[in-house]
């Protein structure tokens, strides 16, 4: 479980095909302070397992299922990725509950200045539209954000300068793809209501 508060941006040092998927070596600093082999880590919103580490980087395997559902199949050496270690009982819940289970990817359609920050508009697919509500939570590339507006085929988020500087979202260009995880609470509510409607 994660909170969507990115700790740092990691850089892909090496990538290679491995066991039908990909193996990524990611350079980092802050997250290495408390990171061991077998730990979970959010890499641009996808929960992955650390399979190796040294004092400069850690390594993760990306299986075909993750490649098919996320943008991680497209990263190359030098790619920048948002990193967050798994939450502990002492972690401040500054964002929202993020599982690291990416639902879909979507594209940035428009970027507009918004004071010192930016307003980003993304395509809204039918797969997740029912879970996307104004002022609700959403995780984009592992970043916890509040949905500023929702239309039939789009949704907006407002990016404050701090988030733009501390995450990869600040460098997004129109047409770039991001990983999307909707708020898990909406899924549970939907499931419970469906069970009631179906009866015993």
C-alpha positions as CSV (number, residue, x, y, z in Angstrom):
1,X,0.0,0.0,0.0
2,X,1.2,3.5,-0.9
3,X,0.0,7.1,-0.3
4,X,0.7,8.7,-3.7
5,X,3.3,11.1,-2.1
6,X,6.3,10.7,-4.4
7,X,9.6,10.6,-2.5
8,X,12.0,11.1,-5.4
9,X,12.4,10.7,-9.2
10,X,14.6,7.8,-10.2
11,X,16.5,7.4,-13.4
12,X,16.7,4.1,-15.4
13,X,20.3,3.1,-15.5
14,X,19.9,-0.1,-17.4
15,X,17.0,-2.1,-19.0
16,X,16.9,-5.5,-20.6
17,X,14.5,-8.3,-21.5
18,X,14.2,-11.0,-18.9
19,X,11.9,-14.0,-18.5
20,X,9.3,-12.7,-21.0
21,X,9.3,-9.3,-19.3
22,X,11.8,-6.6,-18.6
23,X,14.4,-6.0,-15.9
24,X,15.0,-2.4,-14.9
25,X,17.9,-1.0,-12.8
26,X,16.9,2.4,-11.4
27,X,19.2,4.8,-9.7
28,X,17.9,6.5,-6.6
29,X,19.1,8.0,-3.3
30,X,16.4,8.7,-0.8
31,X,14.4,5.5,-1.2
32,X,17.5,3.4,-0.8
33,X,17.7,4.5,2.9
34,X,15.0,2.0,3.8
35,X,14.8,-0.5,0.9
36,X,15.7,-4.2,0.9
37,X,15.4,-7.1,-1.5
38,X,11.8,-8.4,-1.5
39,X,10.3,-5.0,-0.6
40,X,7.5,-3.5,-2.6
41,X,8.1,-0.1,-4.3
42,X,5.8,2.1,-6.4
43,X,7.5,2.8,-9.8
44,X,5.5,5.4,-11.6
45,X,2.4,4.0,-9.9
46,X,3.0,0.3,-10.4
47,X,3.8,-1.9,-7.4
48,X,6.9,-3.8,-8.1
49,X,9.2,-6.1,-6.0
50,X,12.9,-5.2,-5.4
51,X,15.0,-8.2,-6.7
52,X,18.4,-6.6,-6.1
53,X,20.0,-3.4,-4.8
54,X,23.4,-1.7,-4.2
55,X,24.3,1.6,-2.7
56,X,23.3,3.5,-5.9
57,X,20.3,1.7,-7.4
58,X,17.8,-1.1,-7.2
59,X,16.5,-3.6,-9.7
60,X,12.9,-4.7,-10.4
61,X,11.3,-7.2,-12.8
62,X,8.4,-6.1,-14.9
63,X,6.2,-9.0,-16.0
64,X,4.2,-9.2,-19.2
65,X,0.9,-8.4,-17.3
66,X,2.4,-5.1,-16.0
67,X,3.9,-4.3,-19.4
68,X,0.5,-4.7,-21.0
69,X,-1.3,-2.4,-18.5
70,X,1.3,0.3,-17.8
71,X,3.8,2.6,-19.5
72,X,6.7,0.6,-18.1
73,X,7.2,-1.4,-21.3
74,X,8.2,1.9,-23.0
75,X,10.8,3.1,-20.7
76,X,14.4,3.3,-21.8
77,X,17.8,4.1,-20.3
78,X,17.5,7.7,-18.9
79,X,13.8,7.6,-18.4
80,X,12.6,9.4,-15.2
81,X,10.2,7.5,-12.9
82,X,8.3,8.5,-9.7
83,X,9.4,6.4,-6.7
84,X,7.6,5.8,-3.4
85,X,8.4,3.1,-0.8
86,X,5.5,1.1,0.7
87,X,3.7,2.8,3.6
88,X,4.3,1.7,7.2
89,X,2.1,2.2,10.3
90,X,4.2,5.3,10.9
91,X,3.7,6.8,7.4
92,X,1.8,10.1,7.3
93,X,-1.2,9.6,5.0
94,X,-0.9,12.9,3.1
95,X,-2.3,11.5,-0.1
96,X,-4.8,8.7,-0.4
97,X,-4.7,4.9,-0.3
98,X,-2.9,3.8,-3.5
99,X,-2.5,0.1,-4.2
100,X,0.0,0.3,-7.1
101,X,-2.4,-1.7,-9.3
102,X,-2.7,0.4,-12.5
103,X,-6.1,0.3,-14.1
104,X,-5.4,1.9,-17.4
105,X,-3.1,4.3,-19.2
106,X,-4.2,7.6,-20.6
107,X,-2.8,10.5,-22.6
108,X,-2.3,14.2,-21.6
109,X,-4.5,16.1,-24.0
110,X,-3.9,19.7,-22.9
111,X,-1.6,21.6,-20.6
112,X,-2.4,25.1,-19.5
113,X,-0.7,27.5,-17.1
114,X,-2.6,28.0,-13.9
115,X,-0.9,30.7,-11.8
116,X,2.5,29.3,-10.8
117,X,1.2,25.8,-11.4
118,X,-0.6,24.0,-14.3
119,X,-3.9,22.5,-15.2
120,X,-3.7,19.2,-17.0
121,X,-6.5,17.6,-19.1
122,X,-6.4,13.9,-19.7
123,X,-8.5,11.5,-21.8
124,X,-11.2,9.7,-19.8
125,X,-11.8,6.1,-21.0
126,X,-15.1,4.2,-20.5
127,X,-13.2,1.7,-18.3
128,X,-12.7,4.1,-15.5
129,X,-15.3,6.9,-16.1
130,X,-17.7,5.7,-13.4
131,X,-14.9,6.0,-10.8
132,X,-13.8,9.5,-11.7
133,X,-15.7,12.1,-9.8
134,X,-15.0,15.8,-9.3
135,X,-13.0,16.4,-6.1
136,X,-12.3,12.7,-5.8
137,X,-8.9,11.1,-5.7
138,X,-6.9,9.7,-8.6
139,X,-3.3,8.5,-8.9
140,X,-1.4,9.5,-12.1
141,X,2.1,7.9,-12.4
142,X,1.8,7.2,-8.7
143,X,1.0,10.8,-7.7
144,X,-2.0,11.3,-5.5
145,X,-4.1,14.1,-7.1
146,X,-7.6,15.7,-6.7
147,X,-9.8,15.7,-9.7
148,X,-10.6,19.3,-10.5
149,X,-13.2,18.7,-13.3
150,X,-14.9,15.9,-15.2
151,X,-16.4,16.0,-18.6
152,X,-17.8,13.2,-20.8
153,X,-14.5,12.2,-22.3
154,X,-11.9,14.1,-20.2
155,X,-10.9,14.9,-16.7
156,X,-8.7,17.7,-15.3
157,X,-6.2,17.9,-12.4
158,X,-4.5,21.0,-11.0
159,X,-0.8,20.7,-10.5
160,X,0.8,22.9,-7.8
161,X,4.4,24.1,-8.4
162,X,5.8,21.8,-5.7
163,X,4.3,18.7,-7.3
164,X,5.4,19.7,-10.8
165,X,9.0,20.1,-9.4
166,X,9.1,16.9,-7.3
167,X,7.5,14.5,-9.8
168,X,7.6,13.6,-13.5
169,X,4.2,15.3,-14.1
170,X,5.9,18.7,-14.3
171,X,7.7,17.6,-17.5
172,X,4.7,16.0,-19.2
173,X,3.9,17.1,-22.7
174,X,0.7,16.8,-24.7
175,X,0.4,13.2,-26.0
176,X,2.5,11.7,-23.2
177,X,0.9,8.6,-21.5
178,X,0.5,8.1,-17.8
179,X,-0.5,5.3,-15.5
180,X,-3.9,5.7,-13.9
181,X,-5.2,4.1,-10.7
182,X,-8.7,5.2,-9.6
183,X,-9.7,5.4,-5.9
184,X,-10.1,1.9,-4.6
185,X,-13.0,3.0,-2.3
186,X,-15.3,3.5,-5.3
187,X,-14.6,0.0,-6.5
188,X,-15.5,-1.5,-3.2
189,X,-18.7,0.5,-3.0
190,X,-19.7,-0.6,-6.5
191,X,-19.1,-4.2,-5.6
192,X,-21.1,-4.0,-2.4
193,X,-24.1,-2.3,-4.2
194,X,-24.0,-4.9,-7.0
195,X,-24.1,-7.7,-4.4
196,X,-27.2,-6.1,-2.8
197,X,-28.9,-5.6,-6.1
198,X,-28.2,-9.3,-7.1
199,X,-29.7,-10.5,-3.9
200,X,-28.8,-13.6,-1.8
